């Protein structure tokens, strides 16, 4: 009778664990909120976790296929590879677009700065250094007397 009691207790323990897990899953789905500000972070994190889980599962299925190649296992492995590849490609596109955006912004900033520098230099050269009176007085101070004589 003790063996039956042990088996029964094990089964009840497993049912309690499954029931607790189901209740936890229901509660977590009810309270799920995702603000717009955290949407990008959530997508990247869950995509990364999904990819990592699928890569881990690929290793498991690969071992099963290597041990005994059944058509269902091979098809599952193929689908896992395809799904993982598509998820990685999607994240790669996001990364490339982000880098493109950063490069475009940097180039625009450099263009604006160079145009500002050119405009500043152009306005600096167009400014007068001194007034007309100051220029004439300096010319007169540096003027040399030239003696013109008639040698004819």
C-alpha positions in Angstrom: 0.0 0.0 0.0 2.9 2.4 0.6 3.9 2.1 -3.1 0.4 3.1 -4.2 0.5 6.0 -1.7 3.8 7.2 -3.0 2.7 7.0 -6.6 -0.5 8.8 -5.7 1.4 11.5 -3.8 3.8 12.0 -6.7 0.8 12.4 -9.1 -0.9 14.9 -6.8 2.4 16.8 -6.5 2.7 17.0 -10.2 -0.9 18.2 -10.6 -0.3 20.9 -8.0 2.8 22.1 -9.8 0.9 22.2 -13.1 -2.1 24.0 -11.5 0.2 26.6 -9.9 2.0 27.2 -13.2 -1.3 27.6 -15.0 -2.6 30.1 -12.4 0.7 32.0 -12.6 0.4 32.2 -16.4 -3.2 33.4 -16.2 -2.2 36.1 -13.7 0.8 37.3 -15.7 -1.4 37.7 -18.9 -4.0 39.7 -17.1 -1.6 42.3 -15.8 0.6 42.7 -18.9 1.1 46.4 -19.9 3.6 47.7 -22.4 4.1 51.4 -22.7 5.2 52.8 -26.0 8.5 54.0 -24.6 9.5 50.4 -23.8 8.2 48.8 -27.0 11.5 48.7 -28.8 13.3 47.3 -25.8 10.6 44.7 -25.3 10.7 43.6 -29.0 14.5 43.4 -29.0 14.7 41.5 -25.7 11.9 39.0 -26.5 13.3 38.5 -30.1 16.7 37.8 -28.7 15.3 35.4 -26.1 13.2 33.6 -28.7 16.3 33.2 -31.0 18.4 31.9 -28.1 15.7 29.4 -27.2 15.3 28.2 -30.7 19.0 27.8 -31.1 19.1 25.8 -27.9 16.2 23.7 -29.3 18.1 23.2 -32.6 20.9 21.6 -30.6 18.5 19.3 -28.9 16.7 18.3 -32.1 20.0 17.9 -33.9 21.1 15.3 -31.3 17.8 13.4 -31.8 18.2 13.5 -35.5 21.8 12.3 -35.3 20.7 9.4 -33.0 17.7 8.2 -35.0 16.7 10.2 -38.1 12.9 10.2 -38.1 11.1 12.3 -40.7 9.2 14.3 -38.1 12.4 15.2 -36.3 14.1 16.2 -39.5 11.1 18.4 -40.5 11.1 19.9 -37.0 14.8 20.7 -37.3 14.3 22.2 -40.7 11.5 24.5 -39.4 13.5 25.5 -36.4 16.4 26.5 -38.7 14.1 28.5 -41.0 12.4 30.3 -38.1 15.7 31.1 -36.4 17.1 32.4 -39.6 14.1 34.7 -40.3 14.2 36.0 -36.7 18.0 36.8 -37.0 17.5 38.4 -40.4 14.7 40.6 -38.9 17.0 41.7 -36.0 19.8 42.3 -38.5 17.6 44.6 -40.6 16.7 46.5 -37.5 20.4 46.9 -36.6 21.3 48.0 -40.2 18.5 50.5 -40.3 19.6 51.9 -36.9 23.2 52.2 -38.1 22.0 53.9 -41.4 20.0 56.4 -39.4 22.9 57.2 -37.1 25.2 57.6 -40.2 22.7 59.9 -41.9 22.4 62.0 -38.8 26.1 62.3 -38.3 26.6 63.3 -42.0 23.8 65.9 -41.7 25.4 67.4 -38.6 28.8 67.5 -40.3 27.2 69.2 -43.3 25.5 71.8 -41.2 28.7 72.5 -39.2 30.8 72.9 -42.4 28.2 75.3 -43.9 28.2 77.3 -40.7 32.0 77.5 -40.8 32.0 78.6 -44.5 29.4 81.3 -43.7 31.4 82.5 -40.8 34.6 82.8 -42.8 32.7 84.6 -45.6 31.3 87.1 -43.2 34.7 87.6 -41.5 36.4 88.5 -44.8 33.6 90.8 -45.8 34.0 92.9 -42.7 35.9 96.2 -42.8 39.1 96.3 -40.8 39.1 100.0 -40.3 37.2 103.1 -41.2 38.2 105.3 -44.2 39.8 108.0 -42.0 42.0 105.4 -40.3 43.1 103.9 -43.6 44.0 107.4 -45.0 45.9 108.4 -41.9 47.9 105.2 -41.9 48.7 105.7 -45.6 49.9 109.2 -44.9 52.1 108.1 -42.0 53.8 105.6 -44.2 54.0 107.9 -47.2 57.5 108.8 -48.4 58.3 112.1 -50.1 59.5 111.6 -53.6 61.6 114.4 -55.0 60.7 115.1 -58.6 63.2 117.2 -60.4 63.5 118.4 -63.9 66.7 117.3 -65.4 66.0 118.7 -68.9 
